[in-house]
Amino acid sequence: MMCATPLMTRRQSPKQHQAAAPGSARCVENQKSNKAVTAEQNRINTVTMEVSRSGSPKKDGSASPQSKEKSSSWKAQAAACATQDAALRRIWIEPDHANIKLRGKTYLEDNVKVTADPPLFELVWFDLFHGKHEDLFHISQSKHSFVQKATAKYGNDMPQILTITILIPGTPEVACVQYFALKHQQCETARATEEGLTLWKRFCDGDDAFRRTRLKLIPGIAEGPWVVKKSVGAKPFIISNVLEVSYFQGPNYLEAVVDVSSDRIAKHVTSLCRSHASSLTVDMGFVIEGKDEAELPESLLCCVRSARQIKRMNKLAAASAVPDDVDEEEEEEELEDKRPAPAGFLFLVDSDSDSDEEDDDDDDDDDGDEDEEEGSDEEASDSVPAPAPVAVVEPKKIFAKKKQSKKHEESEEDVDKLLDEMVAQAGEMTVEVATSLRNQAENTLLSVHLHSVNADKEMMRIFGVKEVREASGGRQRMDPRALGRKTTKKVFMVTPHDEWPRPPTFVSGGIRWTRSNKPKGPCWSGACQYYEISWSAAYKKAQAEFELVQQTHDPNVVGLFLRRYPFHIDALLQMSEVFQHHGQMDHASDCIKRCVYVLELAWADQFDVTKGNCRMDFHTEHNDAFYRALFLLMKQVGRRGCVRSAFEVAKMVLSLDPHGDPMNVLLAIDYYALAARQCQFLIDLAAAKFSAVDRMNAAAADKPKRPKQVTDEAECINALPNLQFSLALAHYFNENKDTARELLAKALLQFPSVLPALLEKCSVSTTSGEWATVLGSRVFANASHVADGSVLQHLLDIYVTRNFSLWKVNEVQRFLLEGAKHAVDFPSLSQSTPQVMEVPEALLKYRRAVTADYSDEITTLPADHPMMQQLQIPNLEDLDEGQLEALARAQEQMAAGNLPADANPLLLFLQTLLPWNHVQGARPPAGGGNPPQ
């Protein structure tokens, strides 16, 4: 008994799959005269009509009148077999077959591949089933399947159906079922070859052993994260060589069931794709492999693409403007040391399969094939995009009043909501499973790309390797005596200098990462890994000495301390601040890099920031130094113009505690994301709706734990003004102009005081023209004044200081003007979006943010400042502990109000007039009383 439960079915839209014009794709070796082509088409037509529902030819070889009246597409008839929500039609479509390369007629001689003709089968329906593993086989015999519904309606008049069932591992396990119908009058619409139809007939009539050696898959990720593209690859392969494929045949269908869980590596790759499903566009192409001249050229059986991201892909393709972003990852890899490339789906290739020959073909003759195939098809394990939206993140709310041009975006959100509702109705998604999926989505969002963290490598990508080396003094030959100081552990975040000494190990006085228990408080996930920094006994002794050094308030003494302990974290951080105030940015950068270098070397093997699940409590002893080092590194590389590196570092800081955000990095990460054109991150961050927790406030930290996925905007980071404006810019850069304009209008209505401040910072004239009209409108002229000392005004000032440079571009200023006009021209929008006068209570913690931390301007100390005075120690000798204590006491006395007796007499006289000052060595007044006040 079939116990599998259908999650949904899909009806294809005829407008989405209009067949290519007849003769639009022709093989170069099959050029014939018109007369010969007509004769060949007649033969093909005969073979087409002879293919019966079970794969055997009809006796009379003729077609019924009803069959002759049918068009080449059977989608209209298929749509009448069952009903489903119209929003689900956008999940899967057929990709452009011209992007697929198949073996040509002369492949055995010259290894040349040719563009594929239109497929023999067309996609007509899509189903999702869930249930026990054994119940998901032979879906076509289930009464809920499309095959049975179509048979009940059309009987023997329905075409032959090819059913591809892909079993996706996970919780719950899902069967992704795609139905393809054999096209009628094939020769008139797509010039299918006689060899392809003949080979398909053999495939139907053959046994399972023959089928397992012939069914080939061409996978591909047309759009998605770099790590998923590298893992999936684009090499064709025989499916049965690595995955278990079961075949089931009926009177009018042939079903192939691909079990992805049968291979451990494929299951792992599928889990990876499932975590990125909301941003994937995957392709799959199925081909019967031709092995001799009679079976060539190969014919494409069917192909399918997930259409969740198809609209965004089309817009990006139309823009085709940013080559730097497209090749960014490849350039980063070229700068790294040579190492074997990821195998991707090469682990699926067997020595006897077709892929061995095609490896040579792609390398020698068709170097472009891989690039073309990469966006063409997808492997069985990557049919994840259909079930995956089941859950990861609750869908974004779209504004109720949309114009006609935004119907596609609404339908995509409807798909997400509909899928969530169907899974909830199915009853299989427990609270634990939903929480696990949310955690997985959160970790994916916060994962760090380590190859993009290093600012030196980003400078090489921007200016070139040669120019960067010349600017830094050229590549110098390393001192052989320094070879022993190099560490064998590879680091990613910074490039160590050859003159740096070797950092101490934990045994010799260093630090290390250790696992810790989950901290107490809200929003700490049990699915994450928690770490803390441990100090060795020697490091603790050095730290006690450094605390004495700090009391001197003398940077020269700190410099002496660093001579003895060159990798002391707190000393390096303090010296970096000193160098920065002195304007010596190169030395400040060196201190920060050395600090991050020793911290990365101390990472535990399990501390993998690329997974996004590593957490550290800021209040745990010694952890705060790591936060401060990363925050200073983010500011330093951002000032150098390495915005992508700054973005990855900011994401690392946020990943350590995304809800607590102790370093207030959320006030800056949006700037770096937009500057690096990582706009999708901001869109996903807004969809995640992270709750905000004030861990500095003991009362707030002790509140009852709330769910991670909150719907109350008052406790969500989306209420931050900078994230609302940046979300609008992210959609604008992603070519979603309508959504961006409405988001910007709502942000301006909530925070109208930002507009004049932003225009003033960008040096835009507002006394005449369109800006004068906008600012003089009721919306902005009559806006309430935000209190100067409020947290909201503080956050608005930080946003203008940090992000104003993004709005200085003329095109972006025009977008700002459009958004302001939209806010003015639609009174209904202004009525539904009231002005915000103060941030929610959960966001009051950002009052601790310092505006100077979000500015690229550097404040230096004057030359006569006491910190600039030279140290009066002969020959810069190191101080022992007793001297340090005496110096610290002297500094305390100075701070307490003592005045030196040998100072300038006039200055000393004026300073003694202050009641809290007194001269060193001065006798107290007679009688021991207090001096007169």
Secondary structure, DSSP 4 states (H G I P E B T S, - for coil): ----EEEEEEE--GGGGPPPPTTSS--GGG---HHHHHHHHHHHHHHHHH--TTSPPPSS----HHHHHS-S--HHHHHTT----GGGGGSEE---GGG-EEE-TTHHHH--EEEPPPPSEEEEEEEEEES-GGGGS-GGGSTTSHHHHHHHHHGGGSPPEEEEEEEE-SSS-EEEEEEEEEPSSHHHHT---HHHHHHHHHHHHS-HHHHHTTEEEEEEEEES-HHHHHHH----EEGGGTSEEEEEE-SSEEEEEEEGGGSHHHHHHHHHHHHTGGG-EEEEEEEEPP-SGGG-S--EEEEEEE-TTHHHHHHHHHH---HHHHTHHHHHHHHSPP-PPP-GGGGG--TTSHHHHHHHHHHHT-HHHHHHHHTT---GGG-TTTTGGGTSSPPPPPPS---GGGHHHHHHHHHHHHHHHHHHHHT---HHHHHHHHHHHHHHHH---GGGT-HHHHHHHHH-HHHHHHHTT-PPPPPGGGGGG--SS--SSS---TTSPPPP-TTTT-EEEEE-PPPSSTT--TTSEEEEEEE-HHHHHHHHHHHHHHHHT-HHHHHHHHHH-TT-HHHHHHHHHHHHHTT-HHHHHHHHHHHHHHHHHT--TT--GGGT-EEE-TTSTTTHHHHHHHHHHHHHHHHTT-HHHHHHHHHHHHHH-TTT-TT-GGGTHHHHHHHTT-HHHHHHHHHH-BBP--TTSHHHHTSPP--SB---GGGBGGGSHHHHHHHHHHHHHTT-HHHHHHHHHHHHHH-TTHHHHHHHHTT---SSHHHHHHHTSHHHHTPPPPPTTSHHHHHHHHHHHHHGGGG-SHHHHHHHHHHHHHHHH-HHHHHHSPPP-S--GGGGGGGG--GGGG-S------TTSGGGSPP--GGGPPP-HHHHHHHHHHHHHHHHTEE-TTS-HHHHHHHHTSTT-EETTPPPPGGG-PPP-
